[in-house]
Amino acid sequence: LDQSNPEYNFDSILQNSVLAGQSCKEGQTCAGEMKAVMDMERVIRSFAISSFEGKEMEFKLPEQDLTEDVMYPNDPVRKLTASNFLDVVLDTERDVFVKFYAPWCGHCKSMKTLYMELCDKFEDRPKIVIAEFDATAHKVPPVVAGTPLSVEGYPTILFWRAERSNETNFKASPLKYQGAREVEPMEAYIRRHSVSLELLKAMEDKVVKMEVELQQAASDERYEEAAKLRDEVAAIRKELAGSALTLVGEKTEKKDRRPIFSKRIFMNTLIKQEEERKDREKLLLTQ
């Protein structure tokens, strides 16, 4: 394809697409860049079809899909799709932190293990959901709880908080996380805005106060009142126990979230190292 033609020139495509789209924010793949990628894909596809048409049988597909070359075992992040998105996000009892991403986005790739570590921080809190949504594989719902949803760059991170009562409507107003994409800032943000943790803290404070009243009632020989308080405290304690998971082993122990590489990557690495070794030997011989 003629690279002097702006329609096929990658530099021209990128420049025109970014100028035509919204201004790109630092650390995010913006709408203009997304359009450029799609336009480049169109050019590459046209080139491939024109070059390989009628010769398909001469080429073989790789034995392993490229996306499987890097694997993350025991990934704890909740995977959302078009079919389960609304069920998870609109659960009124849960705070749901969602990362919208594209597999090819470099910024998204760089936070993959960090996002898994963020999930580990709340592994004993089932009412806090750390989730991700592949916006290239699934259609983003246009409206959530009556509010338009627009994902214009990757990654986009939104936080749908739990409802405090029947009178609140937090699900219609998701918070947009715009802080650093590191574990500690994201964890602090979730803890600061989480409704489920706020309600949990209120219940814990309430049961402590009731236990003081229970002791006082028993001391004053108000046995009927003490028995009622005892039953109420037991019911709240049971509900609190259901709000946390019992974990085996030390929770403070950091899990190994490093990826596992496929055999092909290891072989390519060994081949590259061997080539570099031979190049060094040649350089020594010429000196």
N, C-alpha and C positions, 0 to 999 in steps of 0.2 A: 504494500500500500504506500502511496506517495506521501512521504512525511512533510513535503512542502505544502501540502493541502492542510489548512487549519482543522478541517473536519477529522483528519486522521492523526494529527500531531499531538502527542500526549501533553507537552508543555502548554500548548494553546488550549487544549481541553480543560486542563486543571485551572489555568488562569481565568478563562471565561466562565467556568462553572462556579468558582469561588466568588467572582465578582457578581455573578447573577444571583447567588444565594445570600443567606444571611452572613454577617461577619463572623468569622471563626473565633471562638473563645479558646484561650490557652488551655491545653490539656484535654480538649474535647474534639471529636471528629464531627464537624458541623455539616449542615444540610448541603452546602456547596461542594464540600469534599465528597460527600456521599453520591451526589449527582455526577461528579467527575469520575468516580470509580465505576459507576454504571455505564457512563459513556465510553470509558476505556475498555470495559468488558465487551461492549458492542463492537468496538474496533477490532479487538483481539479475536472475537468470535467470527467476524467477517473475514479476517485474514486466515483463520484456521479453515473455514469452510472453503474459501477460494484455493487454498494451498493443498488441502488433503482430500478434496472431493474426488470420489472414485477410487481412493487408495486406502479406504478404511481398514481393509483386511491386513495391510502391511504393518499396522500398529497394534500393540497389545497394551491393555490397561495394567497399571501396577498391581502387584499381588496384594498390597495393603493400601487402604484408603489413607490419604495424606493426613486427614484429621485424626487418625488413630495413632500417629507417630508419637504424640505426647499424651500420656494418660495420667489422670489424677485419681488414684484409688481412694475409695471411701469418701468421696466428695459429699460433705454434709449439706451443701446449699440446696434449698428446695427449688426444683425445676418447674417453672410455670409454662403453660401452653395456652393457646387460644381457648381450649375447652375447659381448663380448670382455673383460669386467671380470676374470673369474677368470684368464684366460690371461695378462693383463698383470700383475696384482697378484701372482700366485703364481709368477712367473718367479724362480727361486731365485738367479739371477745379477744381478738388478737391484733397486735401491732405487726404490720407487715412492711418490711424494708425491701424494696425491689430495685434491682439493677437491670436496666434495659441495655443490651449489648449487641455487638456484631462480632462473630468469630474472627473476622479479619482485622478488627480494630486493635491497633497497637496499645492504646491506652487501656482497653479492656483486658488484653492479655497480661499487661504488667500488674494488674490488681487481682488476678485470678487466685493466687495462693493467699493473698491478704484478705480477700473476701471469705475464703474458707476459714481462715483464722478468726475472722469476725464472727462467723457462725459458731465457732467453738466457744466464744465468750458467753453465748446465751444457750448453750446446749442443755442446761438444766432449767430453762424457762420456756416451756412449750407454748406459752402465749405470745412469745416474740418469734416471728418467722423471718429468717434471712433468705431471700429468694432472688432468682434471676430469670430473665425472659429474653430469649433469643429473638430479637425483633426482625431478623432476616428470614427466619424459618417459620415464624408465626405472625399472624396479623394482629397488630396492636388494637385493642378495642377502642373505637373512636370516642365512646362516652362511658364514664364510670360513675355510678351513683348520681347521674344527672349532670355531671361535669365533663366537658370535653377534655380528652386526653391526647396530648401531642408530644411525640418523641422526635426531636429535630436534630439530635446529635448523640454520639456514643462516647462514653457511657452516660446515660441519664439515670439518676437515682431518685426515686420518690418514696415517701414514707406515709403509708396509710395507717393512721393511729386507730386504736380500739375506741369504742364509744364509752363515754363515762356514764351515760344513762340513756333512757329513751328520748330525752330532750335534746341531746347533742347530735350533730351530724358531721362528725369529723371525716367520715369516709368520702364525703363529697368535696373535701378540701385537703388533698394530700399535700404534704410538705415536700419541697424540693431541696435535696441535700446538695450544697454547693461548696462544702468544705474540702479539706485535704483527703485524698483517697488512701488513707493509712488506717490501720486498725484502731489505734487509740482515739483519734478524732471522731471516727464513725461510731465507735462504742459509746463515747461520751455524748454524742448527739442523740443516739437512740435512748440512752438512759435519761437524758434531760427532757425528752419529749414523749416518752412512753407513757401511755395511759394505763396499760395493764400493770406496770410496775408501781405507778402512782396509787392505783386501787389496792394493790397488794400491800403497800406500805401502810395505807389507811387501815386495812384489816388487821395488820400486825399491831399497830398502835392501839386499835380498839380492843383486841384480845388482852393486851397487857393491862389496860385500864380495867377491864372486866375482872381479871384475875385479882387485882388489888381489891376491888369491890367484893369479890367472892370471899377473900380472906377476912375482910372486915365484917361481912354478914355472918360468917361462921363464928368469928370471935364474939359477936354480939348475940349469938344464939338465935339468929333469924334463919332458922334451918330451911324453911320453905323457900325463902328468897335465895339462899345459898344453893339449894338444889337446882333451882331454875337457872341461876347464873352458871352453875357447873355444866348443865346440859348445853347451854348456849355457847360456852367456851369450847366444849368438846366438838360441837358442830362446826365452829369457825376453824378450829385447829385441823379438822378433817378436810375442810375446803382449802386451807393453806397448804396442806400436804399434797393435795391434788394439783396445786399450782407449780410444783417443782418436781423434777425427776430425780430419783435417787441414782447416783452415778457410782459405778464400780471403779475403785482406784482413786488416785489423786487427781482432782479436777485442775489443780494448778499446773500439772505437768503438761507442757506444750507438746501438741501432737506434731508429728513429722508430716508436713503438707507438701514436701518436694515432689515434683512430677517424676514419673517413670518413663524412660525413653524406649522406643521400640528398637528391635535388633537392627533395623535398617539405619537408624541414626548412629548407633554404636559402630557399625561397620563403616559408614561414611566418615566418622571421626577417626577411626583407626587408619583408613586409607589416606586421609588428609595428613595425619601425623607422619605416616610413612613417606609421603611425598615431600613433606617439609624436611624430614631427616635426610633424604636423598639430595635435596637442593643444598642443604648445609654441607654435605660431603663434597659435592661438586664445587662449591664455593671455596672450600679449604684446599682442594686439589689445584685450583687455578691460582691460588695465592703464592 
